[in-house]
């Protein structure tokens, strides 16, 4: 449809102001808000839904992927480990307890079982909320960033919409943890979209009398061809870009029907089978990202990065370790905008590694600390940022863990 309509301009009330506005309450946003608050900032966290955790809770992707390299070495620390422990503080999914890592196991035991876990999404979400509130973070649920006000290369206010209407929040710096680089796009930052798009996933929880409540993973995540095992299950040939409203609606509808059909098929042989919960947000993984100052790739590995803000492993295979540069978190156009989580600047081949929970926490911690320190990230003293991260328990370089 090519028809357009004029929306009249209007004055908006300023509903609040903060030092750091974190947009998106997934794991990256949780980590960013915690980090910024602990570094002395007044923090507001926006979340469009009414529960924290993003894909890791509402999306039912409830596997906290490895904090290790698969060869017995932990590589992700700080808030990444803190949130890992929080996710299982009240118990783990049966059979998924990483005993070797949490109870001083041997190197051989750690190699045999990676530092990962499956957790209860609802408990994790509410516990994360509790921790944020204890740190003084102001949480606004049911709220989206609808527009930005950019003056002299900086965001001075973010226009938000929620049940109270449309208003402005004055800001000093902004963390885009939306997963889809929504604030980046709204503010005119350079962005890129994932080349292949997303395959359809239809993960859901179901109950049977024999096995209780279990996560059923229908459809695989999209991984590079070189990592295929031959066991991947694709639900449709269609791919989804994830930044078009109609397309996302169609994707979710397909997932609903596939999940229900799966549950009803099981009921034919087990009358106790019922679906318990479907994801309440789209199970999209790689959509849009900032085009940052640095755009790291997945090759080579174990490379020293002077401006590293933390390390990550590769959840798909054992061995690789990457030091993430601070410069992949921000771009060159909007001085006080930084990203965390799924929308940091990486190549398509690296994106599948960096979209997962541990990396969201690592980048969130760095972004939050940086946002508390500065409103011009290109001029931030990276050494000072690194000092703060190290004080919080982060290890920056492979040499720090004997690699």
C-alpha positions as CSV (number, residue, x, y, z in Angstrom):
1,X,0.0,0.0,0.0
2,X,1.5,3.3,-1.1
3,X,-1.0,5.7,0.5
4,X,0.4,7.9,3.3
5,X,-1.2,10.0,6.0
6,X,0.1,12.9,8.0
7,X,0.6,12.5,11.7
8,X,0.4,16.0,13.3
9,X,3.3,17.0,15.5
10,X,2.6,17.5,19.2
11,X,4.3,18.5,22.4
12,X,5.0,15.6,24.8
13,X,5.4,15.6,28.6
14,X,8.7,14.6,30.0
15,X,7.7,11.7,32.2
16,X,11.2,11.1,33.8
17,X,14.9,11.4,33.3
18,X,17.8,9.1,34.0
19,X,21.5,8.7,33.5
20,X,21.2,5.4,31.6
21,X,18.2,4.2,29.7
22,X,18.3,0.5,28.9
23,X,15.9,-0.5,26.2
24,X,15.0,-4.2,26.4
25,X,14.7,-6.4,29.4
26,X,16.2,-9.6,28.1
27,X,19.4,-11.0,29.6
28,X,21.5,-8.4,27.9
29,X,19.3,-5.6,29.3
30,X,19.2,-7.2,32.8
31,X,23.0,-7.3,32.8
32,X,23.4,-3.8,31.4
33,X,21.0,-2.3,34.0
34,X,22.7,-4.1,36.8
35,X,26.1,-3.0,35.7
36,X,25.1,0.6,35.2
37,X,23.4,0.8,38.6
38,X,26.4,-0.8,40.3
39,X,28.5,1.9,38.7
40,X,26.5,4.7,40.2
41,X,24.0,5.6,37.5
42,X,20.3,6.3,37.8
43,X,18.9,3.6,35.6
44,X,15.6,3.1,33.9
45,X,14.9,-0.3,32.1
46,X,12.2,-0.4,29.5
47,X,10.5,-3.8,28.7
48,X,7.7,-4.1,26.2
49,X,6.3,-7.3,27.9
50,X,5.4,-7.8,31.5
51,X,8.2,-10.1,32.5
52,X,12.0,-9.9,32.1
53,X,14.3,-12.3,30.3
54,X,13.3,-12.0,26.7
55,X,14.0,-15.1,24.6
56,X,15.5,-16.8,27.7
57,X,12.1,-16.7,29.6
58,X,9.2,-15.5,27.5
59,X,10.7,-17.1,24.4
60,X,11.2,-20.4,26.3
61,X,14.8,-20.8,25.1
62,X,15.6,-21.9,28.6
63,X,19.1,-23.2,28.1
64,X,21.9,-21.2,29.7
65,X,24.6,-22.1,27.2
66,X,28.2,-22.7,28.2
67,X,30.4,-20.3,30.1
68,X,33.3,-22.5,29.1
69,X,35.4,-23.4,26.0
70,X,34.4,-27.0,26.0
71,X,37.9,-28.0,27.1
72,X,37.6,-27.5,30.8
73,X,38.3,-23.7,31.0
74,X,35.7,-21.2,32.1
75,X,36.0,-18.1,29.9
76,X,32.9,-16.0,30.7
77,X,32.7,-14.4,34.2
78,X,31.2,-11.5,36.1
79,X,27.5,-10.9,35.6
80,X,27.4,-13.8,33.1
81,X,28.3,-16.2,35.9
82,X,26.1,-14.3,38.5
83,X,23.0,-14.7,36.3
84,X,23.9,-18.4,35.6
85,X,23.9,-19.1,39.3
86,X,20.7,-17.0,39.8
87,X,18.9,-19.0,37.2
88,X,19.4,-22.2,39.3
89,X,19.4,-20.7,42.8
90,X,16.1,-22.4,43.5
91,X,16.8,-25.7,41.7
92,X,17.7,-27.0,38.3
93,X,15.9,-29.1,35.7
94,X,16.4,-32.7,36.6
95,X,19.5,-34.2,35.2
96,X,21.0,-30.8,34.0
97,X,23.0,-29.8,37.1
98,X,26.6,-28.9,36.1
99,X,28.2,-30.6,39.2
100,X,31.7,-30.5,38.0
101,X,31.7,-26.8,37.6
102,X,29.8,-25.9,40.7
103,X,31.4,-28.4,43.0
104,X,35.1,-28.2,42.1
105,X,35.2,-31.2,39.7
106,X,38.3,-32.4,37.9
107,X,39.4,-31.1,34.5
108,X,38.3,-34.3,32.9
109,X,34.8,-34.0,34.4
110,X,34.6,-30.4,33.2
111,X,35.6,-31.4,29.7
112,X,33.0,-34.2,29.7
113,X,30.2,-31.8,30.8
114,X,30.1,-28.2,29.7
115,X,29.3,-25.3,32.0
116,X,25.7,-25.0,31.0
117,X,22.2,-25.6,32.5
118,X,18.5,-25.7,31.8
119,X,16.4,-23.6,34.2
120,X,12.9,-22.6,35.0
121,X,12.0,-19.5,33.0
122,X,9.4,-18.1,35.5
123,X,11.6,-18.4,38.6
124,X,14.5,-16.9,36.8
125,X,12.5,-13.9,35.5
126,X,11.1,-12.9,38.8
127,X,14.4,-13.4,40.6
128,X,16.1,-11.2,38.1
129,X,13.4,-8.6,38.7
130,X,14.1,-8.8,42.5
131,X,17.9,-8.3,42.0
132,X,17.3,-5.3,39.7
133,X,14.9,-3.6,42.2
134,X,17.4,-4.2,45.0
135,X,20.0,-2.3,43.0
136,X,17.6,0.6,42.5
137,X,16.8,0.1,38.8
138,X,13.5,1.6,37.8
139,X,11.6,-0.9,35.6
140,X,8.9,0.2,33.2
141,X,6.9,-2.8,31.8
142,X,4.6,-2.6,28.8
143,X,6.8,0.2,27.4
144,X,8.4,0.5,24.0
145,X,10.9,3.0,22.6
146,X,8.9,4.6,19.8
147,X,11.2,7.4,18.7
148,X,14.4,9.2,19.6
149,X,15.4,12.9,19.8
150,X,18.9,13.3,18.5
151,X,20.7,16.6,18.8
152,X,24.4,17.2,17.8
153,X,25.0,13.5,17.5
154,X,23.5,12.5,20.8
155,X,20.2,11.1,21.9
156,X,18.8,13.6,24.4
157,X,15.4,12.0,24.9
158,X,13.6,8.7,24.0
159,X,9.9,8.9,23.2
160,X,8.1,6.0,24.8
161,X,4.6,4.6,24.6
162,X,2.8,2.6,27.3
163,X,-0.5,2.6,29.1
164,X,0.0,6.1,30.3
165,X,0.3,7.3,26.6
166,X,3.2,8.9,24.8
167,X,5.9,10.7,26.7
168,X,9.6,11.5,26.7
169,X,12.4,10.3,28.9
170,X,15.5,12.5,29.1
171,X,18.7,10.6,29.0
172,X,22.4,10.9,29.2
173,X,23.2,7.6,27.5
174,X,21.2,4.7,26.0
175,X,21.8,1.0,25.9
176,X,20.0,-0.7,23.0
177,X,19.3,-4.2,24.3
178,X,16.2,-4.8,22.2
179,X,17.7,-7.7,20.3
180,X,16.7,-6.1,17.1
181,X,18.6,-2.8,17.2
182,X,15.4,-0.9,17.4
183,X,16.9,2.2,19.1
184,X,19.8,2.1,16.6
185,X,17.3,2.2,13.7
186,X,15.2,4.9,15.3
187,X,18.2,7.2,16.0
188,X,19.7,6.9,12.6
189,X,22.7,4.7,13.5
190,X,24.1,2.6,10.7
191,X,22.6,-0.9,10.9
192,X,22.8,-4.2,9.1
193,X,20.4,-7.1,8.8
194,X,21.2,-10.8,9.0
195,X,21.8,-12.2,5.5
196,X,19.9,-15.5,5.8
197,X,17.1,-14.6,8.1
198,X,15.7,-17.0,10.7
199,X,14.4,-20.5,10.4
200,X,11.1,-21.3,12.1
201,X,11.2,-22.6,15.7
202,X,8.2,-23.8,17.8
203,X,9.6,-24.7,21.2
204,X,7.0,-25.1,23.9
205,X,6.5,-26.8,27.2
206,X,4.2,-29.8,27.6
207,X,3.1,-32.1,30.4
208,X,2.6,-35.9,30.6
209,X,1.8,-37.9,33.7
210,X,4.9,-40.0,33.2
211,X,7.5,-37.3,32.5
212,X,5.9,-34.2,34.0
213,X,6.6,-30.8,32.4
214,X,9.2,-30.9,29.7
215,X,10.6,-28.5,27.1
216,X,9.8,-29.8,23.5
217,X,12.2,-28.2,21.0
218,X,10.6,-28.2,17.6
219,X,12.7,-26.8,14.9
220,X,16.4,-26.0,15.1
221,X,18.3,-22.8,15.5
222,X,20.1,-21.7,12.3
223,X,23.7,-22.6,12.3
224,X,26.4,-22.4,9.5
225,X,26.5,-25.3,7.2
226,X,29.9,-26.4,8.3
227,X,28.5,-27.1,11.8
228,X,25.5,-29.2,10.6
229,X,25.2,-32.6,12.2
230,X,22.6,-34.0,9.8
231,X,20.0,-34.2,12.7
232,X,18.6,-30.7,12.2
233,X,14.9,-30.5,11.9
234,X,13.5,-27.7,9.8
235,X,9.8,-27.0,10.1
236,X,9.5,-25.0,6.8
237,X,11.6,-23.7,4.0
238,X,10.6,-20.2,4.7
239,X,13.0,-17.8,6.5
240,X,12.0,-14.8,8.6
241,X,13.9,-11.5,8.7
242,X,12.3,-10.5,12.0
243,X,11.8,-6.7,11.5
244,X,8.5,-6.7,9.6
245,X,5.3,-6.8,11.7
246,X,3.2,-8.8,9.2
247,X,6.0,-11.4,8.6
248,X,6.5,-11.9,12.4
249,X,2.8,-12.3,12.9
250,X,2.7,-15.0,10.2
251,X,5.7,-16.7,11.8
252,X,4.1,-16.9,15.2
253,X,0.9,-18.2,13.8
254,X,2.7,-21.0,12.1
255,X,4.6,-21.9,15.3
256,X,1.3,-22.0,17.2
257,X,-0.2,-24.5,14.8
258,X,2.8,-26.7,14.7
259,X,3.1,-26.8,18.5
260,X,-0.5,-27.6,19.0
261,X,-0.4,-30.3,16.3
262,X,2.6,-31.9,18.0
263,X,0.8,-31.9,21.4
264,X,-2.4,-33.4,19.9
265,X,-0.4,-36.1,18.1
266,X,1.2,-37.2,21.4
267,X,-2.2,-37.3,23.0
268,X,-3.2,-40.0,20.6
269,X,-0.9,-42.4,22.5
270,X,-0.9,-40.6,25.8
271,X,-4.2,-39.1,26.9
272,X,-2.5,-37.2,29.7
273,X,-0.4,-35.1,27.3
274,X,-1.3,-31.4,27.3
275,X,0.6,-28.2,26.2
276,X,1.5,-26.1,29.2
277,X,2.9,-22.9,27.7
278,X,3.8,-21.5,24.4
279,X,6.3,-18.7,23.9
280,X,4.8,-15.3,24.3
281,X,7.3,-13.6,22.1
282,X,8.7,-14.6,18.6
283,X,11.5,-17.1,18.7
284,X,13.7,-14.9,16.5
285,X,17.5,-15.1,17.0
286,X,19.3,-12.9,14.4
287,X,17.5,-9.9,12.9
288,X,19.1,-6.4,12.8
289,X,22.3,-5.1,14.4
290,X,24.4,-2.0,14.7
291,X,27.2,-1.5,12.2
292,X,29.9,-0.9,14.7
293,X,33.3,0.5,14.7
294,X,34.6,-3.1,14.9
295,X,32.9,-6.1,13.4
296,X,34.6,-9.3,14.7
297,X,34.4,-12.6,12.8
298,X,34.5,-16.2,14.0
299,X,38.0,-16.8,12.6
300,X,40.6,-16.8,14.0
301,X,40.2,-17.7,17.7
302,X,42.3,-17.1,20.8
303,X,43.4,-13.7,19.5
304,X,44.5,-10.9,21.9
305,X,42.2,-7.9,21.6
306,X,43.6,-4.8,23.3
307,X,40.1,-3.3,24.0
308,X,38.6,-6.6,25.1
309,X,35.5,-6.4,27.4
310,X,35.3,-10.1,28.1
311,X,35.6,-13.5,26.6
312,X,33.1,-16.0,25.2
313,X,33.2,-19.5,23.9
314,X,31.4,-21.2,21.1
315,X,28.3,-23.0,22.3
316,X,28.2,-25.2,19.2
317,X,31.6,-26.8,19.4
318,X,34.6,-27.2,21.8
319,X,37.7,-25.1,21.6
320,X,37.2,-21.6,20.2
321,X,37.5,-18.6,22.6
322,X,37.0,-15.0,21.5
323,X,37.9,-11.8,23.2
324,X,35.2,-9.2,22.3
325,X,36.3,-5.7,21.5
326,X,34.6,-2.7,23.1
327,X,34.4,-1.2,19.6
328,X,31.8,-3.8,18.5
329,X,29.3,-2.3,20.9
330,X,28.9,1.1,19.4
331,X,28.9,2.9,16.0
332,X,30.1,6.1,14.6
333,X,27.0,8.2,14.3
334,X,25.3,8.4,17.7
335,X,27.8,9.2,20.4
336,X,25.9,8.1,23.5
337,X,24.3,4.9,22.1
338,X,25.7,1.5,22.9
339,X,24.4,-2.0,22.2
340,X,24.3,-5.2,24.1
341,X,23.3,-8.8,23.3
342,X,22.0,-9.9,19.9
343,X,22.4,-6.6,18.2
344,X,26.2,-6.0,18.7
345,X,28.3,-5.6,15.6
346,X,29.6,-9.0,14.3
347,X,29.7,-10.8,11.0
348,X,26.9,-13.1,10.0
349,X,29.1,-16.2,10.8
350,X,29.9,-14.8,14.3
351,X,26.3,-13.7,15.0
352,X,25.2,-17.3,15.8
353,X,27.9,-17.4,18.5
354,X,27.2,-14.0,20.1
355,X,23.3,-14.2,20.2
356,X,23.2,-16.5,23.2
357,X,22.7,-15.9,26.9
358,X,26.3,-15.9,28.2
359,X,27.4,-13.4,25.5
360,X,24.3,-11.2,26.1
361,X,25.4,-11.0,29.8
362,X,29.1,-10.3,28.9
363,X,28.2,-7.5,26.5
364,X,25.5,-6.2,28.7
365,X,27.8,-5.8,31.7
366,X,30.3,-3.9,29.5
367,X,27.7,-1.7,27.9
368,X,26.1,-0.8,31.2
369,X,29.4,0.1,32.8
370,X,30.4,2.2,29.8
371,X,27.0,4.0,29.8
372,X,27.4,4.8,33.5
373,X,30.9,6.3,32.7
374,X,30.3,8.3,29.6
375,X,27.9,9.8,27.0
376,X,30.6,9.6,24.2
377,X,31.8,6.1,23.8
378,X,34.4,6.8,21.1
379,X,36.2,9.0,23.6
380,X,35.8,6.7,26.6
381,X,39.0,5.6,28.4
382,X,38.8,1.9,27.6
383,X,41.5,1.1,30.2
384,X,39.3,2.6,32.9
385,X,36.3,0.6,31.7
386,X,38.4,-2.6,31.7
387,X,39.5,-1.8,35.3
388,X,35.9,-1.6,36.4
389,X,35.0,-4.9,34.6
390,X,38.0,-6.7,36.2
391,X,36.9,-5.4,39.6
392,X,33.6,-7.0,39.0
393,X,35.2,-10.4,38.3
394,X,35.4,-10.3,34.5
395,X,38.5,-11.8,32.9
396,X,39.4,-10.0,29.7
397,X,42.1,-12.1,27.9
398,X,42.8,-15.7,27.1
399,X,46.1,-15.4,29.1
400,X,44.0,-14.6,32.2
401,X,42.7,-18.2,32.2
402,X,45.9,-19.9,31.0
403,X,45.0,-20.1,27.3
